[in-house]
Amino acid sequence: MGRRRLIVELGSGADLHGEDVTKAAQRAVKDAVSRSCLCGLSDIFGITDPNKMYIVAKIACPYPEKLKRDEVIKMIPFGEVKLDVVSGGLTVEGLNLPALGEGGNIVVAIAALTVYIDVA
């Protein structure tokens, strides 16, 4: 049968101070992961090693060129990960508090995690 899509989970994250798109993306990935229970891996497909998953993580954020890819990938605890970063998300005026970070804008990132497995 080949590689089959098992789940798509969405998440969102924001950095309220500092305009850090990596932090926003990490929070978006964490949000998506925290709502995913992949019990079907073992219950239906008999997969006991979660590293046999293939995850495509798509992140939409402002300033995608500033995103630290490795830091976002670290947020996905299992599997082989491919990261796709596109322009999107949201920037909105916030409050400039230098003690909390550089910049006065809020940045929001959206994550879509698609999990695939190989099915014989």
Backbone as ProteinMPNN parsed JSONL, in Angstrom:
{"seq_chain_A": "MGRRRLIVELGSGADLHGEDVTKAAQRAVKDAVSRSCLCGLSDIFGITDPNKMYIVAKIACPYPEKLKRDEVIKMIPFGEVKLDVVSGGLTVEGLNLPALGEGGNIVVAIAALTVYIDVA", "coords_chain_A": {"N_chain_A": [[0.814, -1.211, 0.0], [2.0, 1.242, 0.666], [3.014, 4.552, 1.713], [0.859, 6.079, 3.984], [-1.444, 8.598, 4.907], [-2.123, 9.453, 8.204], [-3.018, 11.283, 10.173], [-3.925, 14.749, 10.478], [-3.059, 17.543, 12.186], [-3.695, 20.7, 13.636], [-2.21, 23.732, 14.871], [-1.662, 26.717, 16.811], [0.437, 29.488, 17.62], [1.984, 32.141, 19.49], [4.222, 34.942, 19.793], [4.318, 37.314, 22.092], [5.902, 39.451, 22.803], [8.736, 40.669, 21.346], [8.795, 39.72, 18.761], [9.521, 37.181, 17.795], [9.626, 34.794, 15.535], [10.388, 32.143, 15.557], [9.929, 31.299, 18.19], [7.145, 31.628, 18.245], [6.419, 29.741, 16.286], [7.368, 27.378, 17.474], [5.633, 27.233, 19.638], [3.246, 26.9, 18.249], [3.635, 24.372, 17.083], [3.883, 22.839, 19.418], [1.307, 23.179, 20.421], [-0.213, 21.808, 18.48], [0.87, 19.186, 18.71], [0.186, 18.611, 21.339], [-2.494, 18.048, 21.246], [-2.794, 15.634, 20.03], [-3.32, 12.283, 20.037], [-1.974, 9.415, 19.176], [-2.995, 6.758, 19.218], [-3.941, 4.923, 17.407], [-1.765, 4.114, 15.955], [-0.587, 1.904, 17.269], [-2.861, 0.383, 18.067], [-4.355, -0.088, 15.725], [-2.556, -0.364, 13.563], [-0.423, -1.735, 14.616], [2.063, -0.638, 15.188], [4.77, -0.144, 17.193], [6.941, 1.411, 17.57], [7.349, 4.711, 17.712], [9.04, 6.189, 16.125], [8.765, 5.369, 13.576], [7.109, 6.914, 12.214], [6.354, 9.428, 9.754], [6.614, 12.773, 9.517], [5.232, 15.672, 8.228], [5.751, 18.9, 8.72], [4.214, 21.881, 8.42], [4.694, 25.256, 8.495], [3.302, 28.41, 8.834], [4.228, 31.663, 8.898], [4.982, 35.117, 9.755], [7.791, 36.71, 8.25], [9.362, 34.364, 7.322], [12.004, 33.794, 6.687], [13.461, 34.338, 8.942], [13.025, 32.293, 10.678], [14.223, 29.757, 12.79], [14.957, 26.81, 11.788], [15.914, 24.299, 12.836], [15.354, 24.57, 15.542], [12.606, 24.508, 15.621], [12.02, 21.977, 14.569], [12.974, 20.38, 16.641], [10.869, 20.385, 18.409], [9.168, 18.362, 17.767], [8.632, 15.264, 18.888], [9.029, 12.61, 17.928], [9.739, 10.436, 15.127], [10.51, 10.846, 11.588], [11.16, 13.97, 10.327], [9.993, 16.458, 8.131], [10.296, 19.789, 7.338], [8.387, 22.47, 6.255], [8.31, 25.778, 5.464], [6.373, 28.636, 5.166], [5.28, 31.879, 4.041], [3.065, 33.667, 6.063], [0.681, 33.514, 8.677], [0.406, 35.986, 11.216], [0.831, 39.405, 11.993], [0.58, 41.819, 14.437], [0.047, 44.96, 16.028], [1.552, 45.301, 19.138], [2.769, 45.672, 22.404], [5.567, 47.503, 23.219], [7.924, 46.345, 25.221], [10.924, 46.485, 26.336], [12.241, 44.897, 28.271], [11.152, 42.415, 27.92], [11.69, 41.601, 25.358], [12.805, 42.35, 21.982], [11.167, 44.704, 20.013], [7.82, 45.707, 19.143], [5.693, 44.32, 18.14], [3.226, 41.719, 17.924], [3.639, 38.4, 16.937], [2.182, 35.771, 15.116], [2.085, 32.32, 14.536], [1.148, 29.556, 12.499], [0.691, 26.076, 12.586], [0.689, 23.059, 10.754], [0.591, 19.731, 11.19], [1.242, 16.816, 9.583], [0.89, 13.427, 9.739], [2.352, 10.503, 8.597], [2.435, 6.993, 7.843], [4.108, 3.951, 6.96], [2.427, 1.45, 5.294], [1.955, -1.934, 4.861]], "CA_chain_A": [[0.0, 0.0, 0.0], [2.859, 2.42, 0.684], [2.864, 5.55, 2.776], [-0.528, 6.54, 4.134], [-1.661, 9.704, 5.848], [-2.862, 8.999, 9.376], [-3.653, 12.39, 10.893], [-3.497, 16.134, 10.286], [-3.409, 18.313, 13.378], [-3.36, 22.118, 13.5], [-1.913, 24.44, 16.102], [-1.265, 28.111, 16.658], [1.292, 29.99, 18.688], [2.309, 33.563, 19.358], [5.201, 35.606, 20.643], [3.672, 38.593, 22.397], [6.921, 40.501, 22.929], [10.013, 40.273, 20.784], [8.642, 39.407, 17.335], [10.321, 35.979, 17.554], [8.805, 33.836, 14.783], [10.752, 30.783, 15.976], [9.186, 31.027, 19.421], [5.738, 31.472, 17.867], [6.29, 28.463, 15.582], [7.526, 26.317, 18.471], [4.378, 27.158, 20.398], [2.228, 26.342, 17.353], [3.892, 22.932, 16.998], [3.527, 22.261, 20.726], [-0.155, 23.187, 20.479], [-0.694, 20.711, 17.631], [1.295, 17.91, 19.302], [-0.506, 18.382, 22.616], [-3.865, 17.6, 20.995], [-2.741, 14.453, 19.175], [-3.059, 10.977, 20.636], [-1.868, 8.543, 18.012], [-3.163, 5.377, 19.682], [-4.189, 4.084, 16.24], [-0.497, 3.543, 15.489], [-0.44, 0.558, 17.825], [-4.13, -0.339, 18.122], [-4.841, -0.468, 14.399], [-1.484, -0.729, 12.648], [0.574, -2.554, 15.299], [3.358, 0.044, 15.231], [5.15, 0.119, 18.581], [8.042, 2.37, 17.549], [6.831, 5.969, 17.15], [9.98, 6.754, 15.164], [8.409, 4.884, 12.237], [6.223, 7.918, 11.622], [6.922, 10.466, 8.904], [5.823, 13.967, 9.813], [5.45, 16.89, 7.452], [5.337, 20.056, 9.511], [4.123, 23.095, 7.609], [4.578, 26.429, 9.356], [3.033, 29.695, 8.19], [4.589, 32.715, 9.844], [5.584, 36.303, 9.171], [9.254, 36.677, 8.181], [9.809, 32.966, 7.365], [13.461, 33.724, 6.575], [14.028, 34.476, 10.288], [12.709, 31.105, 11.476], [15.327, 28.819, 13.05], [14.341, 25.53, 11.435], [16.297, 23.224, 13.754], [14.681, 24.775, 16.826], [11.208, 24.089, 15.453], [12.016, 20.522, 14.395], [13.187, 19.788, 17.965], [9.594, 20.33, 19.137], [8.442, 17.161, 17.348], [9.407, 14.294, 19.672], [9.256, 11.314, 17.29], [9.582, 10.311, 13.69], [11.323, 11.556, 10.604], [10.435, 15.231, 10.149], [10.276, 17.385, 7.031], [9.738, 21.09, 7.686], [8.079, 23.374, 5.15], [7.999, 27.084, 6.045], [5.805, 29.549, 4.178], [4.861, 33.18, 4.543], [1.673, 33.672, 6.506], [0.519, 33.887, 10.071], [-0.168, 37.294, 11.505], [1.564, 40.392, 12.781], [-0.326, 42.852, 14.924], [0.704, 45.857, 16.975], [1.476, 44.909, 20.541], [3.303, 46.641, 23.355], [7.012, 47.415, 23.249], [8.492, 46.262, 26.563], [12.281, 45.992, 26.09], [12.63, 43.862, 29.237], [10.596, 41.124, 27.495], [12.134, 41.269, 24.006], [12.926, 43.455, 21.039], [10.056, 44.908, 19.094], [6.522, 45.953, 19.746], [4.629, 43.596, 17.446], [2.889, 40.335, 18.231], [3.669, 37.55, 15.751], [1.428, 34.53, 15.269], [2.429, 31.276, 13.574], [0.207, 28.438, 12.38], [1.361, 24.821, 12.245], [-0.092, 21.897, 10.32], [1.419, 18.532, 11.274], [0.642, 15.682, 8.898], [1.603, 12.21, 10.116], [2.237, 9.39, 7.652], [3.096, 5.74, 8.196], [4.202, 2.971, 5.88], [1.505, 0.34, 5.487], [2.245, -3.021, 3.911]], "C_chain_A": [[0.849, 1.262, 0.0], [2.579, 3.344, 1.847], [1.442, 6.088, 2.777], [-0.6, 7.648, 5.177], [-2.549, 9.213, 6.979], [-3.63, 10.132, 10.05], [-3.098, 13.72, 10.404], [-3.972, 16.887, 11.516], [-2.899, 19.729, 13.205], [-3.062, 22.723, 14.865], [-1.56, 25.881, 15.797], [-0.424, 28.519, 17.858], [1.662, 31.426, 18.421], [3.501, 33.919, 20.224], [4.668, 37.014, 20.852], [4.651, 39.755, 22.495], [8.204, 39.976, 22.304], [9.972, 39.896, 19.322], [9.473, 38.189, 16.925], [9.459, 34.92, 16.867], [9.153, 32.395, 15.151], [9.984, 30.4, 17.229], [7.698, 30.813, 19.116], [5.51, 30.13, 17.18], [6.444, 27.29, 16.534], [6.24, 26.139, 19.273], [3.253, 26.589, 19.547], [2.395, 24.828, 17.217], [3.502, 22.253, 18.303], [2.016, 22.167, 20.88], [-0.726, 22.014, 19.673], [-0.359, 19.352, 18.251], [0.479, 17.599, 20.549], [-1.949, 17.91, 22.439], [-3.926, 16.322, 20.15], [-2.402, 13.216, 19.994], [-3.104, 9.974, 19.487], [-1.988, 7.071, 18.413], [-3.449, 4.423, 18.522], [-2.916, 3.477, 15.67], [-0.337, 2.109, 15.985], [-1.735, -0.238, 17.743], [-4.599, -0.845, 16.761], [-3.719, -1.026, 13.526], [-0.373, -1.554, 13.296], [1.955, -1.932, 15.372], [3.669, 0.398, 16.683], [6.307, 1.118, 18.686], [7.557, 3.666, 16.904], [7.79, 6.631, 16.167], [9.746, 6.239, 13.753], [7.387, 5.805, 11.567], [7.037, 8.855, 10.738], [6.024, 11.681, 9.085], [6.225, 15.094, 8.874], [4.875, 18.022, 8.288], [5.364, 21.267, 8.596], [3.835, 24.252, 8.546], [4.324, 27.651, 8.489], [3.315, 30.778, 9.229], [5.073, 33.952, 9.095], [7.112, 36.13, 9.175], [9.81, 35.246, 8.209], [11.33, 32.819, 7.27], [14.157, 33.837, 7.93], [13.825, 33.229, 11.147], [13.929, 30.194, 11.594], [14.762, 27.405, 12.938], [14.651, 24.424, 12.441], [15.575, 23.341, 15.1], [13.218, 24.344, 16.761], [11.118, 22.571, 15.331], [12.188, 19.809, 15.735], [11.884, 19.63, 18.76], [8.779, 19.082, 18.801], [9.21, 15.967, 17.904], [9.752, 12.991, 18.967], [9.211, 11.45, 15.78], [10.602, 11.074, 12.872], [10.538, 12.794, 10.199], [10.944, 15.982, 8.924], [9.577, 18.689, 7.384], [9.587, 21.944, 6.439], [7.626, 24.692, 5.774], [7.527, 28.01, 4.939], [5.439, 30.87, 4.852], [3.385, 33.127, 4.913], [1.598, 34.103, 7.955], [-0.054, 35.28, 10.193], [0.824, 38.137, 12.279], [0.567, 41.463, 13.175], [0.411, 43.704, 15.959], [0.466, 45.38, 18.4], [1.982, 46.043, 21.425], [4.807, 46.447, 23.428], [7.491, 47.491, 24.69], [9.881, 45.664, 26.438], [12.74, 44.906, 27.06], [12.152, 42.477, 28.81], [11.014, 40.723, 26.085], [12.161, 42.498, 23.133], [11.72, 43.538, 20.131], [8.746, 45.061, 19.821], [5.38, 45.219, 19.074], [4.442, 42.194, 18.003], [2.978, 39.567, 16.915], [2.971, 36.24, 16.075], [1.855, 33.576, 14.158], [1.357, 30.193, 13.624], [1.006, 27.209, 11.965], [0.332, 23.804, 11.781], [0.868, 20.714, 10.339], [0.661, 17.389, 10.616], [1.516, 14.468, 9.176], [1.294, 11.109, 9.111], [2.896, 8.156, 8.256], [3.16, 4.87, 6.95], [3.308, 1.795, 6.22], [1.796, -0.702, 4.412], [0.988, -3.471, 3.196]], "O_chain_A": [[0.46, 2.26, -0.606], [1.975, 2.947, 2.844], [0.896, 6.49, 1.749], [0.1, 7.622, 6.189], [-3.604, 8.626, 6.739], [-4.777, 9.946, 10.455], [-1.949, 13.806, 9.972], [-5.158, 16.866, 11.845], [-1.802, 19.942, 12.689], [-3.594, 22.281, 15.884], [-1.204, 26.223, 14.669], [-0.556, 27.973, 18.953], [1.658, 31.882, 17.277], [3.759, 33.286, 21.248], [4.577, 37.805, 19.913], [4.273, 40.909, 22.294], [8.702, 38.926, 22.712], [11.023, 39.764, 18.696], [10.057, 38.166, 15.842], [8.667, 34.234, 17.513], [8.296, 31.516, 15.066], [9.447, 29.296, 17.318], [7.072, 29.912, 19.674], [4.519, 29.452, 17.456], [5.72, 26.302, 16.412], [5.82, 25.015, 19.546], [2.393, 25.872, 20.059], [1.411, 24.089, 17.234], [2.859, 21.204, 18.29], [1.505, 21.182, 21.412], [-1.623, 21.314, 20.143], [-1.214, 18.468, 18.308], [0.12, 16.445, 20.785], [-2.56, 17.424, 23.391], [-4.98, 15.973, 19.62], [-1.321, 13.121, 20.574], [-4.16, 9.727, 18.905], [-1.179, 6.241, 17.997], [-3.217, 3.221, 18.653], [-2.962, 2.454, 14.986], [0.006, 1.212, 15.215], [-1.711, -1.416, 17.385], [-5.181, -1.926, 16.67], [-3.899, -2.029, 12.836], [0.528, -2.024, 12.601], [2.933, -2.645, 15.6], [2.928, 1.145, 17.322], [6.611, 1.609, 19.774], [7.371, 3.721, 15.688], [7.392, 7.545, 15.444], [10.456, 6.632, 12.828], [6.872, 5.504, 10.491], [8.235, 9.05, 10.941], [4.82, 11.619, 8.835], [7.403, 15.425, 8.744], [3.669, 18.089, 8.528], [6.411, 21.633, 8.063], [2.859, 24.234, 9.295], [5.047, 27.897, 7.524], [2.711, 30.799, 10.301], [5.518, 33.861, 7.951], [7.646, 35.45, 10.052], [10.657, 34.945, 9.05], [11.882, 31.818, 7.727], [15.324, 33.467, 8.054], [14.398, 33.126, 12.231], [14.586, 29.899, 10.596], [14.167, 26.881, 13.879], [13.751, 23.692, 12.855], [15.23, 22.334, 15.718], [12.664, 23.867, 17.752], [10.236, 21.95, 15.924], [11.608, 18.743, 15.944], [11.819, 18.821, 19.685], [7.801, 18.781, 19.484], [10.318, 15.68, 17.45], [10.696, 12.317, 19.379], [8.717, 12.437, 15.234], [11.426, 11.828, 13.388], [9.386, 12.691, 9.775], [12.148, 16.123, 8.709], [8.386, 18.689, 7.697], [10.531, 22.12, 5.668], [6.658, 24.715, 6.534], [8.185, 28.156, 3.91], [5.31, 30.952, 6.074], [2.562, 32.603, 4.162], [2.365, 34.956, 8.403], [-0.886, 35.703, 9.39], [1.566, 37.63, 13.12], [-0.197, 41.953, 12.344], [1.289, 43.215, 16.67], [-0.661, 45.098, 18.806], [1.66, 47.212, 21.214], [5.274, 45.335, 23.674], [7.471, 48.556, 25.308], [10.015, 44.441, 26.435], [13.561, 44.068, 26.687], [12.682, 41.47, 29.28], [10.719, 39.608, 25.656], [11.62, 43.546, 23.483], [11.305, 42.537, 19.546], [8.578, 44.611, 20.955], [4.216, 45.461, 19.396], [5.385, 41.57, 18.489], [2.459, 40.018, 15.894], [3.14, 35.675, 17.155], [1.972, 33.965, 12.996], [0.742, 29.953, 14.664], [1.883, 27.286, 11.106], [-0.758, 23.702, 12.345], [1.847, 20.693, 9.593], [-0.438, 17.038, 11.046], [2.714, 14.468, 8.894], [0.134, 10.821, 8.814], [3.804, 8.266, 9.08], [2.374, 5.03, 6.015], [3.414, 1.213, 7.299], [1.87, -0.394, 3.222], [1.042, -4.375, 2.363]]}, "name": "protein", "num_of_chains": 1, "seq": "MGRRRLIVELGSGADLHGEDVTKAAQRAVKDAVSRSCLCGLSDIFGITDPNKMYIVAKIACPYPEKLKRDEVIKMIPFGEVKLDVVSGGLTVEGLNLPALGEGGNIVVAIAALTVYIDVA"}
